[in-house]
């Protein structure tokens, strides 16, 4: 019998944009098998988050991502030998497009990165 090793988190995609989904898989070696829990900072897990545990790993699915889902997701693996568990973090950044407001004389970007733009009239 032994306590869980530090978990590893793997994502099924490298980058995500608004509207995409992502699966994070957390796995730790332990005997007896680990119990997993997920948390998010800042805030809480999205209400549509789905968690499934099978084959000594836990899978967190986040569908329909928004920029508010950006944050640090923590997987905690624990068992009877290590009640407090051991954790691993995954930093998620959801890419999103800024909306630009364009007038006829000049270009104003309300939020986002300023880019050189030519307006032909």
C-alpha positions in Angstrom: 0.0 0.0 0.0 1.2 3.5 -0.8 0.0 7.1 -1.0 -0.7 8.7 -4.4 2.2 10.0 -6.5 1.9 13.5 -7.7 -0.8 13.5 -10.3 -0.2 14.3 -14.0 -2.7 16.3 -16.0 -3.0 16.0 -19.8 -5.2 17.9 -22.1 -6.7 16.6 -25.3 -6.0 19.8 -27.2 -3.2 22.4 -27.0 -5.2 25.6 -27.5 -8.9 26.4 -27.1 -11.1 29.3 -28.3 -14.5 30.4 -27.0 -17.1 27.7 -27.9 -14.5 24.9 -27.9 -14.5 22.1 -25.4 -11.5 20.5 -23.6 -10.9 17.3 -21.6 -8.3 17.3 -18.8 -7.2 13.8 -17.6 -5.7 13.5 -14.2 -3.8 10.3 -13.2 -1.9 9.3 -10.1 -0.4 5.9 -9.1 -1.6 4.7 -5.7 -2.7 1.7 -3.8 -5.5 1.7 -2.8 -6.7 3.6 -5.9 -6.9 7.4 -5.5 -10.1 9.4 -5.1 -10.0 12.6 -7.3 -11.4 16.0 -6.9 -11.2 19.1 -9.2 -11.2 22.8 -8.3 -10.7 26.0 -10.2 -9.0 29.3 -9.3 -10.3 32.0 -9.4 -13.9 31.0 -8.7 -15.5 27.6 -9.1 -15.8 24.9 -11.7 -18.2 25.9 -14.5 -21.7 24.6 -13.9 -21.6 22.5 -17.1 -18.3 20.8 -16.1 -18.5 17.0 -16.3 -16.3 14.7 -14.1 -15.9 11.0 -14.7 -13.5 8.6 -12.9 -12.5 5.3 -14.4 -9.4 3.1 -14.6 -7.7 5.0 -11.8 -7.9 8.3 -13.6 -10.3 11.3 -13.6 -11.5 13.2 -16.6 -12.8 16.8 -16.4 -14.7 17.9 -19.5 -15.4 21.6 -20.0 -17.9 22.1 -22.9 -18.7 25.4 -24.6 -15.8 27.3 -23.2 -16.0 31.1 -22.5 -13.3 33.5 -21.5 -14.6 33.2 -17.9 -13.3 29.6 -17.9 -9.7 30.8 -18.1 -7.9 29.9 -14.8 -6.0 27.3 -13.0 -7.6 23.9 -12.7 -6.3 21.7 -9.8 -6.6 17.9 -9.6 -6.3 16.4 -6.1 -5.6 12.7 -5.7 -6.0 11.2 -2.2 -6.4 7.8 -0.6 -6.6 6.4 3.0 -2.8 6.7 3.3 -2.8 10.4 2.3 -6.1 12.0 3.2 -5.0 15.5 2.3 -3.9 14.2 -1.1 -1.4 15.5 -3.6 -2.2 18.0 -6.3 -1.3 19.1 -9.8 -2.3 22.3 -11.6 -3.3 23.0 -15.2 -3.4 26.6 -16.5 -6.1 27.1 -19.0 -6.3 30.1 -21.3 -9.4 30.5 -23.5 -8.7 32.6 -26.5 -11.4 35.0 -27.6 -11.9 37.7 -30.2 -12.4 41.3 -29.1 -15.1 43.3 -30.7 -13.9 46.3 -32.6 -16.0 49.5 -33.1 -15.2 51.1 -36.5 -16.3 54.6 -37.5 -15.9 56.1 -40.9 -13.0 58.5 -40.2 -10.8 56.4 -37.9 -10.6 53.1 -36.3 -11.3 52.7 -32.6 -10.5 49.4 -30.8 -12.6 49.4 -27.7 -10.7 46.5 -26.2 -7.9 44.3 -27.4 -4.6 44.7 -29.1 -4.1 47.8 -31.2 -3.3 46.8 -34.8 -2.4 49.0 -37.8 -5.5 49.3 -39.9 -6.2 51.1 -43.2 -9.7 52.3 -44.0 -10.5 53.0 -47.6 -13.6 55.2 -48.3 
